[in-house]
Amino acid sequence: MAAFDWEMLGVAPSGMDLGYYLAVNSGRLARSKEQVAARYRQLLESGLTAPLADTVWERLLSVGLLYAAVNLLWSKALGLGTGNARAEAEFGWWVEQLERRW
């Protein structure tokens, strides 16, 4: 059985899919978020006629992370009161990314 979630179907920069994926699947990633992003970039560039400039990639990634934070950072903050070290590290990673990029 297969299912599609069409709730947020739309046209947007590719980094928005990546940011959302990193936020929703953070507990299930087999590698670090940075490694997932690097692999995403490789796969994205394999379908283009030329590689992305680093500045373009950073902008795509930044927009995607901001989008994910605006939509999902509240759920990461809920875990802070539990004393769970993993939840605190996850929230800290997002805060660090936002502070570094804005």
Secondary structure, 3 states (H helix, E strand, C coil): CCCCCCCCCCCCCHHHHHHHHHHHCHHHCCCCHHHHHHHHHHHHHHCCCCCCCHHHHHHHHHHHHHHHHHHHHHHHHHHHHHCCHHHHHHHHHHHHHHHHHC
